[in-house]
């Protein structure tokens, strides 16, 4: 009976390793080693080894089992490449939410952290693309002079679908054109407060408009709530021009249209506290939305 389970030649142990099933891995090793000369240096047609899959799974136990097994010998596939020149460290960084524990184990066992893929990318690119902050910090702690790209000057952080260029000290390489791009909108959509704060600190404006004419706070007011919504809103309020409109709609009207009352009241309270509340605008909105009693109840609380 063949233990190859897919058209790319995955062995049953590939599946076990990818899912992080260490107990099952140990049992299968015991069974197979009793029947034949077992080797854990198994690859599929893409030259992906068991260690590639184990590193991707983020299972420290599985990686340790393979690395320390007498049936495993580090091969060129683990040390250097699959068919696209990705080694096990690249695979550890490919998956979102993976931490640095696997990387530390791979590093101490001699896996090549400087390997570039065929596209010239190293493990830092993959950790950044996956937004794995823990991995990024670990890689930079041991590779201060890592070759970030082929020219050695910058590396790319992919945030959403938009590339950001950083120098090796972690500073965004920006000109005025770069600062006009909607990176802050992406941070707001993902409720990533720390990234939003970082962008503002590095010169981004809270009033940049995206292709639809929305500022970041407009984007937030039109969206659903979700985890981190309040923190992002409180961050945006003091850095946003609340008088700006889009398609002749104010931010208050956008909240009303979206029935986003959780954003509406804090915005009105902020405007009132900072003496920028437009009472005439509130009266006009009350007249325009007279069929919305919940909205009117909120608005009338802020009338003199």
C-alpha positions, 0 to 999 in steps of 0.5 A: 500500500502506498503512503503517498496521498496526493498528486504532488506526492505528499507522504502520510507523514507530510500530512501528520507534520503539517497538522502538528500531530506529534503523538501520531508522528511518533506512532507512525515512526515506531510502526514504519521503523519496525517494518523497514529501513525508515528515513525521515528525509522524505520529499514530495514532487515540490521537494518539500520535506517533513521539516518544511511541513513541521515548521509551517505547523508551528508545532514545536514538538513535531519539529523537535521530533524530526530534528532529534530523530535518528532517522533524520539527517538534515539534507539540502532540502531542509538546509537550502531549498524546495523547488523555489529555494524556500527552506524550513525557516521560510515555511515557519514564517509563511503562516500567519500567527506563527511565533518565534519558537520554531525559528529559534529551534531551527536556528540552533540546529543550523538551518540557513537563515540567509537563504534567498528564494528564487525571487530574492526574498529571505525569511524576514520578507515572509515574516513581514508578509504574515505580520508575525511581529514576534518572528520579525523581532527575533530575526532582527535580533540575530540578523542586524545586517541581514540582506533584506533584498538583492541590493541589500538596502531595504526590505519590504513589509507587505501590509494588506496588498500594499508594499512598504519599504523600510531601511535596516533600522526599521524606518519607513523610506518615504517621500511625499508621494509615499505619505499620500498612499492609504496605508493608514486606511489599511491599518484602520480596516484591520484595527491595527492600532500600533501600526496606525500609531507608527504611521502617524509618528512617521509623517502620515496624515490622518486626513489622507483620502483613499480612491473613494475620497474617504479619510481614515475616520470616514472609512471607520464610520462606514464599517462594522464595529469589531475588536479594537474599534473603540481604540482606533476611533479614539486614536483617530479623533484628535488627528482627523479634520472632522469638518471634511466631507465626501460626496457632500456628506459629513462624518456625522451623516456617514454614521447616520447612514451606516447606523453606526451609533457606537461611533456617532456618540463619541464623535459628537462628544469629542466635538462638544468637548473641543468646542467644534460642535456644529449645532446647525448641522445637527438640526439639519440632520434631525430634519433630514432623518426624522424617520429615525428615532434612535438617531434623533435621540442621540443627536438631541442630547447634544443640542443646547 
